[in-house]
Amino acid sequence: MADKNPYFIPAPGAAFFRDFFERYLDVEKYPLALRDVAIVEPYLDAVAAFTVDGCVVDKRVVHWPITDQTRFDDLDAKFTTCISPSSEPEDVQARMYAVYDGVMDRMIRLGFNHGFTNIEVFKMKDGLLKICEVNARGSKQLSIIYKASHTNVTQDYVYLTAGLGIRPVLPTETGRYGISYPVRFRVLDRPGNLVDFDQIEKLKQDPDVAFRLTVAGPDDDVTSFAGSAGNHFVYLHTYGDTREAMIRKLADAIKLLVKKPELLTYPIHYVI
């Protein structure tokens, strides 16, 4: 594929998984495991997107929180950020959990057990729910905002307990809100030209602000940090006693943090 399509870039873990599959998988039965594969999906013009978390212990499903994603109408990749807890009505959340249960039931019948899984769900204009992704893992960005919005939501603990067949304590809402925002840019540049690292250190003193950096400093090479919706090397997380306070905290932090807001993939005026 790479020879015929010079812009095709293999995943960083491709070599590792090839060795893994050759050792542990029947590659004669599943020959596609050793071939370059491109997944082409139809574009779905959804009105909302969500992540549904949970795990399976002793072949029984344990529900975790549902998080909202923010829609940016002017972009093809419309959804980014995660907000916890969800503001969807209880009946819609119940339908999403039913979708999750259906996915997990099929995975259990195929042998999945004692593990964590999240799914991403689109809500269409007519209210129909469609599955976007199924991931047999948790999410770092969700685990960080859960610390504000819920108790009993340490994902690493659940990975271990579920893996040992121990049913984890169910999460409970705290009444607070958390949001995770990937600070994406439309261009590649030296991190220090795009983000004020001094402000990062100052903002770290605010208990309602947290960061996750994928670079060590302002002079790092960022040529490998291209994503499907722009280039990012900073995840910004903010918290608040209300949904509005949380979003205002995010907007204020972005104003201080970002040196070139005109280059943001998801500009500041979208999140105010």
N, C-alpha and C positions, 0 to 999 in steps of 0.2 A: 504494500500500500504506500509506503513512504517513497518508493522509487517512482511510482506513477503520480503521486500527489506530494510534491515537495513541501507543501505547507502543513502536511500531516506531522504532528508532534506526538510521539508515544508518551504514555504516562510514565512518570519517574519510577514507579514500582514495576514496570513491565518486565524487566529482566528478572527481578526477584520472583514474580508470580509465575513466570515461565518455568524456572527451576522448581518452584513449589508444586506446580501442576504436574510436571514430569515425574516428580517423586511420589506424590500422594494421590494423583487422579488417573483414572483409566483414559488416557488420551486417545486410544483407539476407539473407545466408545463415545468420547466427547472431543472430536478433533478440532472443533472451533476454539478450544482453550489455548491452542498454540498458534492461532492465526490472528492477524490484525483484524479488528472488528470495529466498525463505525455504527453507532446506533442512531438512526434517523427517526425522529418523532414528529407527528403533526403539531402545528402550532395551535394551542388552545387559548382562546381569548376569554380567560377567566376573570371574574369580578373580584375574587378574593382567594387567598392561599393560606394554608395552615400546616402546622406540624403536630402530629399526634404521637406522643411518646408512650412507651410501656415496655413490659418485659414478660417473659414466660417462665414460670416455675412449676415443675411437676406437670407440665402440659396444661397449665391453667394460666389465663391471661391476667396480668396486673396492669391496670390503667395508671398512666402518669398524666401530667398536664397537657393541655392543648395550647399552642401559642399561635398568635396572629402574625402574618407577614404584611408589610406595608406596601400598598400599590402606588406606583408612579405612572400616571396615565400616558405621559409623552414618550415613553421608552418601550422598545420591543420586549426587553427583559424587565417586566413591570414590577416584579416583586423582590424586595430585599428587606433587611432588618427582621427581627423577631421580637414580639411583644408578649410578655407574660404578666398576668393571666389573660386568656382570651376574653374578648368582649362579645363574642357571638352568643345568641340566645341559647338557653339550655337545650331546647329541642334540636337545634342544629348541632350542638356539641354531641348530643346523644346519637345523632345520625353518624357523625364522624367516628365516634367510638365503635359504632356498629360496623362501619367500613374497616376499621382497624381489626376488630374481632374476626371479620371475614378473612382478611389477609393472614392473620396469625393462625387461624384454624387451618388454612391450607398449608402454611409453613410447618405447623405441628405435624400434620399428616405426612409431610415429606421428611420429617425427622428432626425439625428444629425444636430445641428445648433448652431450658436453663440459660437464657440469654436475653439481651436488651435489643429492641428494635424500634425505630421510628418510621413513620410514613409521612409523606407530604401529600396534601389533598387540595385540589382546586375546587372552588364553588363556581358554577357557571351561572349565566344570567337567569336561567329558568330554575335555579336552586339545586340542580343536579350536582352531585359530588363525584369527582373523578380523581383517581389515584395518579399522582405525579411521580413519586419516588417511593421505594421501599429500601430502607437501610438497616442492616443488622448491626446497629451501633447507636451510640448516643451522639450528642453534639456539644462541642466545647462552648460554643457561644450560648447555647441554651443553659448549660450547667452554670454559667456565670450569672445569668439573670435570674435563674431559679433561686439563687441565694437570697434575693430580695423578696420575691413573690411567694415563695413556698418554704415550708419546713420539711425535713426528711427527704431531701432531694439531692443528696451527694451521689453523683452518677458512679464514681469509682467504687463506692461502697456497694451500690446495687449490682454493678458488674460482678463483683466478688461474691456477694451473697446469692444472687441468682445462679451464678455458675456453680455454687455449692449446693443448690437446691433449697436455699432458705428464702422464704417469702418475705420481701422487704416491707417495712412499715409504709403505709400509704402517705403521699404528700398531702399537706393541708395548706390552704392559702393564708398568707399573713395579712392581707389587706393592702399590701404595697405592690408597686408595679416596677418592672424592669424591661429595658429595651437593649438590643444588641444591633449596632450599626457598623457595617464594614465601610470604612472611609475609602471609597473607590475613586480613582482618577482615570481620565480618558487617555492619558499619555504616561509614558515611562520617564522618570526623571530621578535625580538624586533625592532620597527621602527628605533631606534637610531643605530642599528647595520647595517642597510641597507642604510639609508639616513642621510646626514649631516644636522641636523636642524640648526646649526649655519650658514651654507651656504644659507639655505632658507631665513633667516632674512637678509643676505647681498644681495641676489639676488632680494629681494622685493624692493630694492632701484632703480632697473633698471625699467624704465617705459615700457620697452618692454618684461617684464617677470611678470607672475602672477601665483599664486598657489591656489589650492583648496585642503585642507586637510580633511581627514575623521577621523583623530585621533587628540588628543589634544597635544601630545608631544612624545618625543623619548622613553618613558617607557610604553606607553599604550599597552594593550592587543590587539593583532591583529588576534586572532584565528577566528574571525567571518568575516574577510574581504577576504574570498576566492571568486574568480570570475571564470567565464568560461574559461578565458585565463590566469590565474595566480592571485596572490594576490596583491592588490594595496591599498594604503592609501594616495597617492599623485596624484593629477592631475597637470600637468605642462602646462602652456600656454605661448607661445611666439609670438611676432609680428615683422613685418619688412616691409620695403618699397618695397621689392621684395619677391617673393616666396623663392628664394635662401637665402636671408638674414634672413628670418624667420626660415628656417630649420637650418642654421648655428647657429643662436642664440639658438635654441633648443638643438643642439648637444653640444655646449659649456656649456650650463646650466646643462645638464645631466652629463657631465664629472666632474663638480664641486659638483653636488648634490649627486650622487650615490657612495656609498662606495664599493659596491661589484658588479661591472658591469657584472661579469661573471654569476650572478644569475638573470639578467634581462630576462623576457620572450621575450621581443623585444629588443635585444642588441643594443648598441650605434652604431655599425658599419652599422646597417640597416638604420639609419636615417641621416647619414652624406651625 
